[in-house]
């Protein structure tokens, strides 16, 4: 049910097997595709909201907020294991 994955994000710098310029073009094209509105969820925060995501499956970004007026409590949980939880 699940195919190959692509690790993509702002930290991507190169594509193995491509020269730097060619790799940069591909990364930029992939990021532009992933940033399309139909793939974006933007949460409107309310008191007591909780958001969870799988870092292996979601490209996520923080957005600016008024830290003095809007306190947040952030907790990271990592689940250890020997490999992915989905069958290859």
WOKAMO-V607757 format. One record per pair of residues at least 12 apart in sequence whose C-alpha atoms are under 10 Angstrom apart, sorted by the first residue. I is the first residue (numbers start at 0). J is the second residue. If there is no record, write none. Layout:
# WOKAMO-V607757
i->[I | I]
j->[J | J]
This chain:
# WOKAMO-V607757
i->[0 | 0 | 0 | 1 | 1 | 1 | 2 | 2 | 3 | 4 | 4 | 5 | 5 | 5 | 6 | 6 | 6 | 6 | 6 | 7 | 7 | 7 | 7 | 7 | 7 | 7 | 8 | 8 | 8 | 8 | 8 | 8 | 8 | 8 | 9 | 9 | 9 | 9 | 9 | 9 | 11 | 11 | 11 | 11 | 12 | 13 | 13 | 14 | 30 | 33 | 34 | 38 | 39 | 39 | 40 | 41 | 41 | 41 | 44 | 46 | 46 | 47 | 49 | 49 | 50 | 51 | 51 | 53 | 54 | 55]
j->[85 | 86 | 87 | 85 | 86 | 87 | 86 | 87 | 87 | 55 | 56 | 29 | 55 | 56 | 54 | 55 | 56 | 57 | 58 | 26 | 29 | 30 | 33 | 56 | 57 | 58 | 26 | 29 | 30 | 33 | 57 | 58 | 59 | 60 | 26 | 27 | 30 | 58 | 59 | 60 | 23 | 26 | 27 | 30 | 26 | 25 | 26 | 26 | 58 | 58 | 58 | 58 | 58 | 59 | 59 | 60 | 61 | 62 | 69 | 69 | 71 | 71 | 72 | 73 | 73 | 75 | 76 | 77 | 77 | 83]
